[in-house]
């Protein structure tokens, strides 16, 4: 039995065999965010715990049950469970909100929650997220939703439904929560233990309980849209109108309430059936009170997060295209120790031209080197022996077609020049 240490439960290793899938998602999300005018921000992996108490909310499941925290020198720190709070803290601390508004940032980062691991849900997971601060317009809501849809479309993900709702302002929500308590209290004993606690702490969370029994009770619950004030109704209608103008389809889902306390007005989720119960691949909304809550001025803001693991899982299940795996462009096979210095020089010259080159570092036999080159997926092979080096010329073999072409070996510069020409010519012929 192997006695090496294993990775912690709820975490994943991304091996070289799979990294091209991550590169696909990271590349697409970055390019699209930048095309919408968002700039990258990077924040610490951990923050003082109080940040999440004040933003995510004392009564949320995240704060109550799911955070990884540690006390160091009388200060409590927490591994970030989500990206918004730390990003807003960074914007405040670094004076970004004193500059021209709106400020638009995106991030690709890891988050940590102590949850029960399952498909698409891990204890360490990765998020792509965007945050826009300083835009109260309903067109900002539509713009952020359109950005998310553009990412999903570019990745080729199908069967995605945009679920849209408004949870109003604090005044709307207070009236709605009162109505929910009045509705659910007579059913208290039929609710699951968690929802009995939610009824006291945050009754809106009863609406997204996964218990079939609780869902049956909740289907007749009051609807938040009936409790919106005139301003919130007008904002929501404008968001819907902007989405319609852009050809973005959506369904109104009053059960979308989001699990974090900072949300206001527009909330949304992009949901797919491809990954079962955990079908939400993107979620977000507006959080107009969060910046003031964290010590700043009253600045409207909004954003969303996408789980990279869930995106990749959905793409795999739907057979979406990923970037090709990066393979070796050239493998140089030195026939003896005397050829190793030349092999290293030639490999490095090819690398300096932007290609991937390797040579034997394990003193393999020629047969073993051929097997290794095939395993690498090398596109080309050149054999370096005494004869080739003495003559100052050799042959580059196309590993796919078997065709061989001459190449100069009198210097690393001439070798790399010839090889680049061969590579470019073959690529051009392939496209024809």
VMD Tcl script that draws the C-alpha trace (Angstrom):
set ca {
  {0.00 0.00 0.00}
  {1.37 3.43 -0.98}
  {2.51 5.43 2.03}
  {2.82 8.86 0.39}
  {0.67 11.68 1.70}
  {-2.61 12.34 -0.10}
  {-4.19 15.68 -1.00}
  {-6.84 16.96 1.43}
  {-10.44 15.92 0.83}
  {-12.33 18.39 -1.32}
  {-9.28 19.54 -3.29}
  {-8.03 18.62 -6.75}
  {-4.69 18.33 -8.52}
  {-4.63 19.78 -12.02}
  {-2.08 17.64 -13.84}
  {-0.31 18.48 -17.13}
  {-2.79 16.13 -18.85}
  {-5.69 18.47 -17.95}
  {-4.10 21.90 -17.68}
  {-5.04 22.84 -21.25}
  {-8.69 22.82 -20.16}
  {-7.93 25.36 -17.45}
  {-5.91 27.44 -19.89}
  {-8.95 27.50 -22.19}
  {-11.29 28.89 -19.54}
  {-8.70 31.30 -18.14}
  {-7.86 32.65 -21.61}
  {-11.48 33.15 -22.66}
  {-12.58 34.80 -19.41}
  {-9.58 37.14 -19.41}
  {-10.00 38.18 -23.05}
  {-13.72 38.85 -22.73}
  {-13.39 40.77 -19.46}
  {-10.73 42.97 -21.03}
  {-12.89 43.52 -24.12}
  {-15.59 44.92 -21.80}
  {-13.06 47.32 -20.25}
  {-12.30 45.38 -17.05}
  {-8.75 45.29 -15.63}
  {-7.27 42.46 -13.57}
  {-6.89 42.78 -9.80}
  {-5.09 40.38 -7.43}
  {-5.88 40.22 -3.74}
  {-4.59 38.23 -0.72}
  {-5.69 34.64 -0.20}
  {-6.68 35.47 3.38}
  {-8.25 38.48 5.06}
  {-9.17 39.47 8.58}
  {-12.26 37.46 9.49}
  {-14.27 40.58 10.31}
  {-14.33 41.48 6.62}
  {-16.54 38.49 5.83}
  {-18.69 38.94 8.93}
  {-19.46 42.50 7.82}
  {-19.98 41.70 4.13}
  {-21.15 38.13 3.59}
  {-23.27 38.33 6.75}
  {-23.17 36.92 10.28}
  {-26.21 34.69 9.71}
  {-25.22 33.17 6.37}
  {-24.23 29.53 5.99}
  {-20.84 30.66 4.69}
  {-19.97 32.53 7.89}
  {-21.76 30.17 10.26}
  {-20.43 26.86 8.93}
  {-18.08 27.05 5.96}
  {-15.12 29.37 6.62}
  {-11.55 28.25 7.29}
  {-10.26 30.56 10.03}
  {-7.20 30.73 12.27}
  {-6.16 32.98 15.13}
  {-2.61 34.33 14.88}
  {-1.27 36.75 17.49}
  {-4.76 37.59 18.70}
  {-6.06 38.41 15.21}
  {-8.43 36.07 13.40}
  {-7.79 35.50 9.70}
  {-9.92 33.61 7.18}
  {-9.14 32.04 3.82}
  {-11.41 33.90 1.41}
  {-14.71 32.05 0.82}
  {-15.54 34.33 -2.15}
  {-13.95 37.14 -4.13}
  {-16.21 40.17 -3.81}
  {-15.51 41.26 -0.23}
  {-11.72 41.19 -0.62}
  {-11.91 42.99 -3.94}
  {-14.05 45.80 -2.54}
  {-11.69 46.07 0.44}
  {-8.76 46.37 -1.98}
  {-10.54 49.03 -4.03}
  {-11.19 51.05 -0.87}
  {-7.70 50.63 0.60}
  {-5.91 51.49 -2.64}
  {-8.01 54.53 -3.46}
  {-9.54 53.14 -6.64}
  {-12.96 54.50 -5.72}
  {-11.52 58.03 -5.56}
  {-10.62 57.77 -9.25}
  {-12.92 58.01 -12.27}
  {-15.99 55.82 -11.87}
  {-17.09 53.24 -12.65}
  {-14.11 51.14 -11.60}
  {-14.22 47.77 -13.38}
  {-12.02 44.88 -12.28}
  {-11.87 41.12 -12.80}
  {-10.05 38.31 -11.04}
  {-9.18 34.63 -11.32}
  {-8.56 33.22 -7.86}
  {-9.03 30.32 -5.46}
  {-11.66 30.29 -2.70}
  {-12.17 28.01 0.28}
  {-15.34 26.68 1.92}
  {-15.79 23.73 4.25}
  {-18.57 21.98 2.33}
  {-19.45 18.39 1.54}
  {-17.45 17.63 -1.62}
  {-19.45 16.55 -4.67}
  {-19.44 17.03 -8.44}
  {-18.81 20.69 -9.15}
  {-18.45 21.61 -5.47}
  {-15.07 21.50 -3.73}
  {-13.51 22.86 -0.55}
  {-10.90 24.66 -2.59}
  {-12.40 25.98 -5.80}
  {-11.51 28.62 -8.35}
  {-13.50 31.61 -9.50}
  {-13.52 34.04 -12.34}
  {-15.31 37.16 -11.17}
  {-15.97 40.75 -12.16}
  {-16.85 43.73 -9.97}
  {-18.09 47.13 -11.16}
  {-18.23 50.00 -8.65}
  {-19.80 53.38 -9.27}
  {-22.59 52.53 -11.72}
  {-26.23 52.71 -10.59}
  {-27.68 52.48 -14.09}
  {-29.75 49.40 -14.96}
  {-27.62 49.26 -18.11}
  {-24.69 48.35 -15.85}
  {-26.68 45.32 -14.66}
  {-27.39 44.35 -18.26}
  {-23.74 44.90 -19.24}
  {-22.45 42.60 -16.50}
  {-25.01 39.92 -17.39}
  {-24.07 40.26 -21.07}
  {-20.39 39.79 -20.17}
  {-21.23 36.55 -18.38}
  {-23.34 35.32 -21.29}
  {-20.56 36.17 -23.74}
  {-18.12 34.02 -21.75}
  {-20.52 31.06 -21.71}
  {-21.24 31.44 -25.42}
  {-17.54 31.68 -26.33}
  {-16.82 28.52 -24.33}
  {-19.54 26.75 -26.33}
  {-21.70 25.87 -23.33}
  {-25.27 25.07 -24.36}
  {-28.62 24.65 -22.60}
  {-27.98 27.56 -20.24}
  {-30.92 29.48 -18.81}
  {-30.55 32.96 -17.32}
  {-32.67 33.10 -14.14}
  {-33.41 36.69 -13.16}
  {-34.92 38.28 -10.07}
  {-34.89 41.44 -7.98}
  {-34.68 41.30 -4.19}
  {-35.19 45.03 -3.86}
  {-33.65 47.48 -1.44}
  {-33.39 47.00 2.36}
  {-36.85 48.52 2.83}
  {-38.44 46.15 0.30}
  {-36.65 43.21 1.85}
  {-37.69 44.02 5.41}
  {-41.35 43.95 4.39}
  {-40.83 40.76 2.41}
  {-39.02 38.97 5.22}
  {-41.88 39.84 7.56}
  {-44.32 38.29 5.08}
  {-42.15 35.16 4.77}
  {-42.00 34.69 8.53}
  {-45.77 34.99 8.73}
  {-46.14 32.42 5.94}
  {-43.60 29.84 7.16}
  {-44.17 30.04 10.93}
  {-47.31 27.82 10.87}
  {-45.21 25.22 8.97}
  {-42.19 25.49 11.26}
  {-42.34 21.92 12.55}
  {-42.44 20.54 8.99}
  {-39.28 22.39 7.97}
  {-35.83 20.80 8.05}
  {-33.61 21.72 10.99}
  {-31.53 24.13 8.90}
  {-34.60 25.97 7.65}
  {-36.00 26.24 11.16}
  {-32.85 28.23 11.97}
  {-33.14 30.22 8.73}
  {-36.71 31.18 9.60}
  {-35.29 33.16 12.51}
  {-32.02 34.38 10.97}
  {-32.78 34.93 7.27}
  {-36.16 33.66 6.02}
  {-35.31 34.41 2.38}
  {-32.87 31.49 2.46}
  {-35.81 29.10 2.86}
  {-36.58 29.70 -0.79}
  {-33.45 27.93 -2.04}
  {-33.57 24.95 0.33}
  {-32.99 21.68 -1.56}
  {-35.25 19.58 0.69}
  {-38.26 18.34 -1.38}
  {-40.54 18.72 1.64}
  {-39.45 22.31 2.22}
  {-39.70 23.08 -1.49}
  {-43.30 21.84 -1.49}
  {-44.14 24.28 1.31}
  {-42.21 27.15 -0.30}
  {-43.99 26.91 -3.67}
  {-46.94 28.88 -2.25}
  {-44.77 31.42 -0.40}
  {-45.08 35.16 -1.07}
  {-43.10 36.46 -4.05}
  {-40.51 39.21 -3.59}
  {-41.57 41.01 -6.77}
  {-44.90 41.83 -5.10}
  {-43.03 43.72 -2.36}
  {-40.75 45.93 -4.45}
  {-40.96 49.68 -3.98}
  {-41.60 51.87 -7.04}
  {-37.89 52.69 -7.50}
  {-36.85 49.02 -7.40}
  {-39.67 48.05 -9.77}
  {-38.57 50.73 -12.23}
  {-34.94 49.59 -12.02}
  {-35.87 45.95 -12.63}
  {-38.09 46.81 -15.60}
  {-35.23 48.79 -17.13}
  {-32.82 45.86 -16.66}
  {-35.25 43.51 -18.40}
  {-35.77 45.98 -21.23}
  {-32.01 46.37 -21.78}
  {-31.53 42.59 -21.87}
  {-34.36 42.23 -24.37}
  {-32.80 44.92 -26.56}
  {-29.56 42.89 -26.59}
  {-31.36 39.66 -27.46}
  {-30.59 38.05 -24.09}
  {-33.29 35.55 -23.13}
  {-34.19 35.12 -19.47}
  {-36.80 33.67 -17.14}
  {-38.07 35.41 -14.04}
  {-37.36 33.22 -11.03}
  {-38.56 34.71 -7.71}
  {-36.74 31.91 -5.86}
  {-33.33 33.34 -6.84}
  {-32.31 35.18 -3.67}
  {-28.54 34.43 -3.38}
  {-26.98 33.23 -0.16}
  {-24.93 36.29 0.77}
  {-26.35 39.23 2.68}
  {-24.82 42.01 0.60}
  {-27.06 41.61 -2.47}
  {-29.69 44.22 -3.41}
  {-32.01 44.70 -6.39}
  {-30.94 42.61 -9.40}
  {-29.78 39.04 -8.76}
  {-29.20 36.38 -11.39}
  {-27.94 32.87 -12.05}
  {-27.01 31.06 -15.24}
  {-28.19 27.49 -14.72}
  {-27.55 24.29 -16.68}
  {-28.94 20.80 -16.15}
  {-25.67 19.21 -17.25}
  {-24.21 18.89 -13.75}
  {-27.29 17.90 -11.81}
  {-28.21 19.62 -8.58}
  {-25.17 21.92 -8.71}
  {-26.23 23.40 -12.05}
  {-25.43 27.06 -11.38}
  {-22.34 27.99 -13.41}
  {-22.52 31.74 -12.80}
  {-24.21 33.85 -10.14}
  {-24.20 37.48 -9.20}
  {-26.10 40.68 -8.77}
  {-26.09 44.18 -7.39}
  {-24.78 45.10 -3.92}
  {-25.33 48.82 -3.56}
  {-24.79 48.94 0.20}
  {-21.62 46.86 0.51}
  {-19.01 49.59 0.01}
  {-20.58 51.79 2.68}
  {-20.90 48.71 4.91}
  {-17.13 48.24 4.67}
  {-16.33 51.82 5.62}
  {-16.49 53.65 2.30}
  {-18.89 56.16 0.82}
  {-22.26 55.12 -0.56}
  {-21.23 53.77 -3.98}
  {-23.44 51.44 -6.05}
  {-21.76 48.24 -7.22}
  {-22.43 44.88 -8.83}
  {-20.67 41.79 -10.12}
  {-20.69 38.02 -10.51}
  {-18.61 34.90 -9.96}
  {-18.13 31.80 -12.12}
  {-16.74 28.55 -10.76}
  {-13.97 27.37 -13.10}
  {-14.34 23.74 -12.04}
  {-18.04 23.82 -12.89}
  {-17.37 25.47 -16.23}
  {-14.84 22.78 -17.14}
  {-17.12 19.98 -15.91}
  {-19.99 21.33 -18.00}
  {-17.77 21.70 -21.07}
  {-16.56 18.11 -20.68}
  {-20.10 16.79 -20.37}
  {-21.26 18.76 -23.41}
  {-18.22 17.89 -25.54}
  {-17.09 21.51 -25.92}
  {-13.76 22.31 -27.54}
  {-10.68 23.08 -25.47}
  {-7.38 24.55 -26.55}
  {-5.10 21.79 -27.84}
  {-2.61 20.29 -25.44}
  {0.80 21.87 -25.85}
  {3.18 19.35 -27.35}
  {6.88 19.35 -28.09}
  {7.74 21.04 -31.40}
  {11.19 19.45 -31.70}
  {12.91 16.54 -30.01}
  {16.68 16.31 -30.48}
  {18.11 12.82 -30.02}
  {21.87 12.87 -29.27}
  {23.43 9.51 -30.10}
  {26.27 9.81 -27.58}
  {27.65 12.03 -24.81}
  {29.75 14.01 -27.29}
  {26.58 15.23 -29.02}
  {24.90 16.49 -25.81}
  {26.47 20.00 -25.86}
  {25.31 20.57 -29.44}
  {21.85 19.19 -28.59}
  {21.52 21.67 -25.74}
  {22.66 24.60 -27.92}
  {20.31 23.72 -30.77}
  {17.34 23.14 -28.44}
  {17.88 26.51 -26.79}
  {18.17 28.29 -30.14}
  {14.78 26.88 -31.15}
  {13.25 27.94 -27.81}
  {14.48 31.48 -28.36}
  {12.35 31.54 -31.50}
  {9.24 30.79 -29.43}
  {8.98 27.03 -29.99}
  {9.11 24.12 -27.57}
  {12.23 21.95 -27.82}
  {13.62 19.09 -25.76}
  {16.62 16.78 -25.88}
  {17.58 13.64 -24.00}
  {18.37 14.24 -20.33}
  {18.16 10.63 -19.15}
  {20.91 8.93 -21.21}
  {18.35 6.77 -23.00}
  {19.11 4.38 -25.82}
  {18.09 5.47 -29.31}
  {15.03 3.20 -29.21}
  {13.99 4.58 -25.83}
  {14.44 8.12 -27.12}
  {12.11 7.40 -30.05}
  {9.48 6.07 -27.66}
  {9.88 9.12 -25.44}
  {9.58 11.51 -28.40}
  {6.32 9.83 -29.39}
  {5.03 10.10 -25.83}
  {5.81 13.82 -25.87}
  {3.86 14.18 -29.09}
  {6.91 15.71 -30.75}
  {6.12 17.19 -34.15}
  {9.69 16.90 -35.40}
  {12.78 14.85 -34.63}
  {16.44 15.39 -35.42}
  {19.16 12.84 -34.68}
  {22.58 14.15 -33.66}
  {25.49 11.78 -34.07}
  {29.19 12.07 -34.83}
  {28.63 11.86 -38.59}
  {25.97 14.58 -38.66}
  {28.06 16.96 -36.57}
  {31.22 16.33 -38.60}
  {29.38 16.89 -41.89}
  {27.56 19.95 -40.53}
  {24.21 18.75 -41.82}
  {21.40 16.42 -40.84}
  {17.75 15.57 -41.38}
  {14.64 16.85 -39.60}
  {11.86 14.27 -39.60}
  {8.19 15.20 -39.58}
  {6.83 12.68 -37.06}
  {3.35 12.74 -38.56}
  {4.17 12.33 -42.26}
  {7.59 10.69 -41.98}
  {9.00 13.21 -44.46}
  {12.61 14.27 -43.87}
  {14.18 17.59 -44.83}
  {17.82 18.73 -44.66}
  {18.99 21.10 -41.96}
  {22.34 22.79 -41.32}
  {24.21 21.75 -38.18}
  {27.26 24.01 -38.48}
  {25.88 26.40 -35.84}
  {22.91 26.78 -33.53}
  {21.82 29.91 -35.42}
  {21.76 28.24 -38.84}
  {20.05 25.16 -37.38}
  {17.25 27.17 -35.77}
  {16.81 29.26 -38.93}
  {16.41 26.13 -41.09}
  {14.12 24.45 -38.59}
  {11.86 27.49 -38.33}
  {11.55 27.61 -42.11}
  {10.63 23.91 -42.23}
  {8.07 24.33 -39.46}
  {6.42 27.38 -41.06}
  {6.33 25.74 -44.51}
  {4.72 22.56 -43.16}
  {2.14 24.62 -41.24}
  {1.28 26.55 -44.40}
  {0.98 23.35 -46.46}
  {-1.26 21.84 -43.78}
  {-3.67 24.80 -43.99}
  {-3.84 24.44 -47.76}
}
mol new
graphics top color blue
foreach p $ca { graphics top sphere $p radius 0.5 }
foreach p [lrange $ca 0 end-1] q [lrange $ca 1 end] { graphics top cylinder $p $q radius 0.2 }
display resetview
